[in-house]
Amino acid sequence: MALTLPGCEEIEEILEDRARPQTGGAPLDLQLVADSLASPLGVVAVPDQTNRLFVIDQVGKVWVIDQNGRKLSRPFIDVSSKMVPLSPNYDERGLLGLAFHPQYAQNGRFYIYYTLPPRAGGPTPTTTWNNLSRISEFRVSSSNPNQADIGTERVILQLDDPQTNHNGGTIAFGPDGYLYIAIGDGGGANDVAPGHVEDWYKANAGGNGQDIEANLFGDILRLDVDRGAPYAIPRDNPLVGRPGRDEIYAYGFRNPYRFSFDMAGGRQLFVGDAGQLLYEEVSIVKSGGNYGWNVKEGTHCFDAANPLQELANCPTVDAYGVPLSDPVIEMNNYRNPKGGRATTIIGGNVYRGITLPGYHGKYFFGTFSQGPGTPNGELFMATPMGERSLWSYQEVNLKGRPNDLGYYLKGFGQDNQGELYLTVSSLTGPTGTTGKVYKLVPGWRR
């Protein structure tokens, strides 16, 4: 067997990693970066030399934080007039994702995921669609680098969505240059509502999570947006030449709301998938993988007829011969009879910055809140330990916040230097001006 040796840059990174303390534990703090937002869902760094950050606000706007740390008064893009009306109390629709093309500095192309009013028709003869989920390409203005040209929209993909919830929403370019898109299972409970198809697992009445042929719900997609009309299929997508939709990269998800690629190491894809009543999970997702829903919830067998109780057994391989992959992080939902304190998990990022000694390579994630009605989300971290067993994790020690964040945690972000950001709000829904962006900084720093 041939031996592959690391290159000089890889050796340098290994040595640097070994030189850094890996235990963590030093207190961290939150530094305010931007406020007066409605419902910020994430922070995205632009791949150029400007050091700007772009904030996804669910109400339909993307805000620019310039190189001096100032939030500009005018949004980069505003698609609120195109969107489906949002419920101010709680909504999983809206502007959900933003991604800049890897060659953005040269071509000015970027992509958003947002939800529009539904088209005519419905999932059944007696039900209507809830919304139209759309991924579109836009270009930056030729005269102002802080303004998008709203007239350049090119629709990449549209899905008639049957329910309000489980929309996924993250879009990001992978290290391979392809666009990855997180699509939820279509909404409803148990993956059996109108708009959910039959699949191979009859015990739970089927559902979009395990289907790979009828639609794209419950999947991570991988598209080549540099070719085709409006896109091409990468030749090495796992279902090319096999049963299933060629766009699919991985499947078996409920609501893969936030995902990220590690900026270093193996460039792994971390996906946070919202559970139903018992378990929340984070998985390392690979090409062609099946991540279990609705056969399993986390590492446990799921029972659609009685979702508060686990089935004694369930299949470990799907009808196509693909093993059901377990997550690397599992957390109890607050409704779990065994106890728990998470309404839903919020997938985060692997820290690759330099300002937090001892935290390099840690995976940071969090929870929206500990229960309904209280803005008390929590921040956690885990040390990657391989993929064959569940990782341990611990709550992050934040200066002046001994119990929780004091907000609903809605998303994360990472700048080009690998530093981490949290997006939070005092309100559950997309309304008001309590939304904030914080940077994770050392506890001794002000």
N, C-alpha and C positions, 0 to 999 in steps of 0.2 A: 504494500500500500504506500502510495506516495506521501511524503511529509511536506505539508505546506508551512513555510516559515513566515512570520509576520514581517511586514516592511518596517522601514526606519520609523515612520510616523506612528505605526501601531506599537512598536517597542517603546517609543518615547511615552505614549499614552499609558501603557501598562506600568512603566516605572513611576510615572507621575501618580497614578492611582494608588500604587503600593505605598508611596511616600505620604499620602494624605491619611489622616486619621479616618477610620471608617465607622466608628461607633456612633457618631452623632451625639445628640443629647444636650449640646450647648443651647441655651435659650435663643429663640428666634423672635422676631418682631414683624409687624406689618407697617409699611410706610405708604401713606396715601399718595397715589399717583394722579387720580382723576375722580371727580364726583359729579353730582347733578345729572346722573344717567337714570334711565328708567329701569331696565332689566338687562344688565350686561351679561352676556353668556360666554365671552371668551376674549382673549387678547391674541393678536396675530402680528408677528414681526414681518416687515417687508424685506424681501431679499435684495436689498441694495445697500449703499453705503451711507444712508441718511439717518440710521438709528431711530426711525419713526416706528411707533406702535399703532395698531389699528384695533379699535374696540367694537365688537359686535353687540349692538343694542337690539334686543328682540323686537322692539316696536318698529323696526324697519330702517334703522340708521346705522352707519358705520362712522365712528368718530376717530379723528387723527390726534395722537399725542406726538408732538414734534420732538426734534432732537434736544430741545431745551426742557422737555418734560411738561409742556403746556398743552392742554386740550384745546384744539381750535374751535372757534365759535360756530363754524359751519361744517356740517357733516360731509365726509368724503363722498358718500352716496346715500340717497334717501329713496327707498322703494315702498314707503308706508302707504302711499296712495294706490299701489298695485295689490296690496296684500288683503287677505281675508280679514274681516274685523276680528280683533282679539278680545277675549274676555279679560277684564282688568283684575279679576280675583285670582285666576289661575289659567294658564294656557300653555300648551306645548307646541303651538304653531308660531309663526312669525318669521323673522329673519334669524336663521339658525346657524349658518356657517359661512365662512370666508376663507379663501385660499388664494395666494398670489402665485402666478406662474413662476417656476424656477428662474426663467430668463426675463422676469418682470422689468429689470433695469433696461433691457433692450426692446422688449415688445409691449410693455404696458398693459398686459392682460391679467385679469383677475376673475375670480369666480365666487358666486354666492349661492346659498341654498335658502329659499324662502317659499312661503305658502300663499297661494292666491285663492280667490273664490272658486268654488267647484265648477266643473263643466257639467253639461246636461247629462242625465242618465244616473246610474247608480250601481252598486254591487249586486242588487237583486231587483226584480221588477217593482217591488214596493218600497225600496229604500234608495236614498240619494247619496251621492258622494259628499264628503264633508269639506274637502279642499283639494286644490291642485298643488302638489309639491313639485317645485321646479329648481333645477340647477342651471344657472346661466353664466355665460362669459360676458364681461364688460371690458372696456379699455379706459385707461386714464385719459384725462383731458390733455390735448396737445399744448395747451397754454398755461395750465396750472397743475403742478404735480400733487396738490392736495385736493383735487377735485376729479371725480369720475365723469366720463361722458355717458350720461344716461341713455343717449340715443344709440349706443353701440351694442345693445343687448343682443346676444346670440344664444338661443335656447339650446342647451346641451341635452337635457333629459327632463321628462315630465312624468309624474305618476298620479293617477286619480286615486286619492286617498280616502278610505271609507270612514275613518274615525278621527276624532280631534287629537288623540294622543299617540304616543309611540312613533314619533317621526324621525328618531335618530337626529341627524343634523350636522355632525361634523363633516367637513370636507378638507382634505389636505393632500399635497403632493408628497409621494413617498420618495425615498432615496433613489428609486429607479426612474423618476421623472413622470410617473403616471399619477392620475388623479384618483384618490380613494374617497368613497362616499359611504357614509353610514345611513342605512335605511331601517327604520323600525318595522315591527311586524304588522303594522296597519292599525293597531289600537284595540280598544276593548279589553276584556279580561279573558284569560285562559287561552288566547289565540283561537277563539271559536266564534267570534262575532260576525255579523254580515261583512262580507269582503274578505273572509278567510276561507281558503280552499281546503279540500281534503288532501291529506298526504299519506305516507306509508304507515304512520303510527296510529292505528285505529283506536287504541285504548283511550286516547285523549281527543278523539274526534278530529284528528288532523289539525292543520293550521299552516299559516304562511312561514313560520320559522323553519319547519322541516321541508317545505316545498322548495324545489329549485327549478321547476319547469313552468308553472303557471304565471308567476309574477316575480318581482324583485324585492318584495317585502321581507324583512328579517335577515338582511344580508349586508355584507360589506362589498361594495362594487369597486372595480378597478378599470379605468378607462384611459385610452390614449386620446387626449383632446387636441393633439398636434396633427392628427391625421383623420381622415374620414369625414363624413357629413351626417350628423354633427360630431361623431367620434368614431374611433376605430377600436377594435378589441386587441389588446396585447396578445401576441401569438402564444405566450406561455401562461395565459390565464388558465386556471386548473380545469375548467369544464369545456374548453375548446375540444371538439371532436368526441365529447362524451355527453350523456344525458344531462340536461340542465341549461340554463341561460348562460351564454358566454360572458356576460358582464360580471358574473359573480366571482368574487375572490374567496369569500368564506361565508358560511351561513349558520343558521341555528341561533339567532339572536332575538331578544325580546324588544329592547329599546337601547341600542348602542349609542347613547346620547353624546358622549365625549370620548374621543380617542386621540392618541398622539404617537409619533415615532420618536424613539430614543435618538438624540442627536449624535451619539457616539456608540462605541461598542459594536454590537451586532445590528444596530439600527432596528431593533424590534418594534413591533406594532402592539401597543397597549390599548385595550378596549375596555371601557367601563360599561357594563350592561345592567340596566335597571331590572331588579327582580319584581315579583308580584307581592306576595304576602310573607314569604319566609326568608329568602336569601338574596343578597346583592353580590355582584361579582365583578372581578377584573380578570381578563384573559390576555395571554400573549397569543396573538392571532397569526396564523400561518396560511399560506396558499392552500386552498382546498379543504380547510378544516371545517368540521361541524361542531358547533359550540353548545348544542344540547337542547335549546328551548324548542318545543314545549314537552319534550321527553323528560328533561331534567331542569331543575331550578338550582343553579350552583352545582354542587356535587351530589345532589339528592334527587331521587325519582319524584317527578311531579304528577299530581292527580288533579286533572281539570274538574272532575266532579266534586272534589272536596279539597280545595287548594290550601287549606290550613293543616292538612295531614299529608305526610309523605307516603308514597307507595313503597311496599316492601322491596320491589325489584322492578327493573325496566331494562330495555335493550342497552347494550354497550356499543353497538354498531348499527348504522342505518341501513336502509334497503339497498344502498349503492356500495356497501362494503366499507364505508368510511367510519372510523371510530369516533365516538362522541368525546370531544376534548373537554377536560375539566378546567376550571379557572385556576389561577395562581393565588388569587385573593378572594376570600369569601367572608361576608359580613352578615350578621342577622338583621333582618328587617325589624322595625319596632313592633310589628304585629305578630312576630314569631312567638308561639307559646313558650319556647325555651328562653325567651328574653332577647331584647335587641334594642338598638337606639338609632336606627337609620331609616328615614323615609325613603331615600334612594341614594345610591352611590354616585359620586361625580368623579369620573376618570380624570387623571391629571397627567403629570410629566415626570420623567427621570431628570434629576437635577444634574446639570453639566456646567454650572457656573464656577466662579472662583471666590465669591464674597462670603460663602457659608462654609467655613472649614469643618470638615468631618461629615458633610452631607453629600459629597460627590458620589454619584451613582445610586442614590436613594430614589425610590419611586414615591412621589407625593400624590395623594388623592384625598378625597373628602366625602362628606355627606351633606346633602341639601339642608337637612335639619334632623333633629333627634325624634321628632314627632310632629304632627300637624299643628299649625297655628302659632308656633314659636320660632323666631329667628335665632336658632342656636346650632347652626351647622358646625361641623368639626373637621379639623385637618389631621390627616394621618400620614405616616410614611412606612415603607417596607424596604427591606434589603433584598434585592433579587437573589434567589436561591435555586435557580434551575426551574424546570417546568413539570417535574414529576410529582410534586406534592405542594400542598398549600403553604404559602409564606406566612410567617408571623408578621404582625404590624403593630405599631404603637401610635398613640396620639402625640402630636407635635406640641412641644412646650412653647407656648407663645407668651411673651412678656406682657403682663397686665391683663391677660385673658386666660385665667387658670381653668376655666370650665368649657368654653366654647368660643366661636368666632364673634358671637353677638349679631350675626347676620345669617340670612339664607345664602348658602354657597351655591353659585350657579355655574361656575366654570373656572378654567385655568388659562394660562398662557405662558409663553416662553420667548425671550428675546434672542437675538442672534448670538449673544454671549452665553446663553444657557441659563440665565437667571429666571426665576419663576414669579408669576403674578396670579392673583386671585381676583375673581369678579364676584361681587356680592350685592345684596339688596336687603332692605328691611321689610320688603313686601314680597309676598309669594308670587304675585302676578306681574304682567308687563304694564306697569302704571307708575305714576309719581316720579319723584326725582331723588329717591334714596339710594340709587345704584352707585357703586363705587368700584374703583380698581385699586388694589393694593399690591405692593411689591414685597416679597419675602426677604427680609434683611436680618443681619445679626442683632441679637437682643441688646447689645451694648451700644448700638448705633442709634442716633436720633436724626 
